[in-house]
Amino acid sequence: KAGVTQTPRYLIKTRGQQVTLSCSPISGHRSVSWYQQTPGQGLQFLFEYFSETQRNKGNFPGRFSGRQFSNSRSEMNVSTLELGDSALYLCASSFTSGNDEQYFGPGTRLTVT
Amino acid sequence: GENVGLHLPTLSVQEGDNSIINCAYSNSASDYFIWYKQESGKGPQFIIDIRSNMDKRQGQRVTVLLNKTVKHLSLQIAATQPGDSAVYFCAETWSGGYNKLIFGAGTRLAVHP
């Protein structure tokens, strides 16, 4: 069974640009969550989607957005990139939207210059 | 890896010894707890979970203990191996949290041959 996949794995962008990251969950999983990981702040929750609906959102500015498609694949978008957005962006999938085992992908490493 | 430069507490053990990694959680309402292992350049890997109606749960070479009175979680690894070297995170969530995981800062485990 294939795990969670994320594309691209590495990305370099310039301040002010926008970026879209993609996540394909484990087959059959309908919940996708996104996390940002930085050395300073650790792992922080961005948002969670289940059946194309955002169920929960972390404390991030509106520049961070996401969506989920009918096949459960999810994308997150960051607009007007700032240097501080440089991070490892991780997505995790699970069967349900509540207290379920979550499995992480390898992440997308975003560098903003 | 993502944790390079982050001043994580480090637990150094000899190969074959037992390791105990501790975690204090913050939310009294949390009722589901997970331990993740993260190796350099990879996403967090699910190790073991425990729900609040349990005090102890065992897996292969790992045991998680939950003390709700003092909001403390521990991960015990038996017969630690060099392949166990990684950063370990505890995470908590709660019913109605829609899979929002709150992660601890992490502990680096270094296994010496």
HADDOCK unambig.tbl for C-alpha pairs under 7 A between the chains (distance, minus, plus):
assign (segid A and resid 38 and name CA) (segid B and resid 2 and name CA) 6.71 0.50 0.50
assign (segid A and resid 39 and name CA) (segid B and resid 2 and name CA) 6.43 0.50 0.50
assign (segid A and resid 39 and name CA) (segid B and resid 3 and name CA) 5.72 0.50 0.50
assign (segid A and resid 39 and name CA) (segid B and resid 5 and name CA) 6.75 0.50 0.50
assign (segid A and resid 39 and name CA) (segid B and resid 6 and name CA) 5.09 0.50 0.50
assign (segid A and resid 40 and name CA) (segid B and resid 6 and name CA) 6.78 0.50 0.50
assign (segid A and resid 42 and name CA) (segid B and resid 105 and name CA) 6.20 0.50 0.50
assign (segid A and resid 43 and name CA) (segid B and resid 103 and name CA) 6.14 0.50 0.50
assign (segid A and resid 45 and name CA) (segid B and resid 100 and name CA) 6.40 0.50 0.50
assign (segid A and resid 45 and name CA) (segid B and resid 101 and name CA) 6.69 0.50 0.50
assign (segid A and resid 55 and name CA) (segid B and resid 98 and name CA) 6.29 0.50 0.50
assign (segid A and resid 56 and name CA) (segid B and resid 98 and name CA) 6.20 0.50 0.50
assign (segid A and resid 88 and name CA) (segid B and resid 2 and name CA) 7.00 0.50 0.50
assign (segid A and resid 90 and name CA) (segid B and resid 43 and name CA) 6.94 0.50 0.50
assign (segid A and resid 97 and name CA) (segid B and resid 98 and name CA) 5.04 0.50 0.50
assign (segid A and resid 97 and name CA) (segid B and resid 99 and name CA) 5.79 0.50 0.50
assign (segid A and resid 98 and name CA) (segid B and resid 95 and name CA) 6.45 0.50 0.50
assign (segid A and resid 98 and name CA) (segid B and resid 96 and name CA) 6.62 0.50 0.50
assign (segid A and resid 98 and name CA) (segid B and resid 97 and name CA) 6.81 0.50 0.50
assign (segid A and resid 98 and name CA) (segid B and resid 98 and name CA) 4.88 0.50 0.50
assign (segid A and resid 98 and name CA) (segid B and resid 99 and name CA) 5.37 0.50 0.50
assign (segid A and resid 99 and name CA) (segid B and resid 32 and name CA) 6.36 0.50 0.50
assign (segid A and resid 99 and name CA) (segid B and resid 93 and name CA) 6.95 0.50 0.50
assign (segid A and resid 99 and name CA) (segid B and resid 94 and name CA) 6.78 0.50 0.50
assign (segid A and resid 99 and name CA) (segid B and resid 95 and name CA) 6.45 0.50 0.50
assign (segid A and resid 99 and name CA) (segid B and resid 99 and name CA) 5.78 0.50 0.50
assign (segid A and resid 103 and name CA) (segid B and resid 45 and name CA) 6.93 0.50 0.50
assign (segid A and resid 103 and name CA) (segid B and resid 46 and name CA) 6.43 0.50 0.50
assign (segid A and resid 104 and name CA) (segid B and resid 43 and name CA) 5.78 0.50 0.50
assign (segid A and resid 104 and name CA) (segid B and resid 44 and name CA) 5.91 0.50 0.50
assign (segid A and resid 104 and name CA) (segid B and resid 45 and name CA) 6.64 0.50 0.50
assign (segid A and resid 105 and name CA) (segid B and resid 43 and name CA) 5.59 0.50 0.50
assign (segid A and resid 106 and name CA) (segid B and resid 42 and name CA) 5.01 0.50 0.50
assign (segid A and resid 106 and name CA) (segid B and resid 43 and name CA) 4.29 0.50 0.50
assign (segid A and resid 107 and name CA) (segid B and resid 43 and name CA) 5.98 0.50 0.50
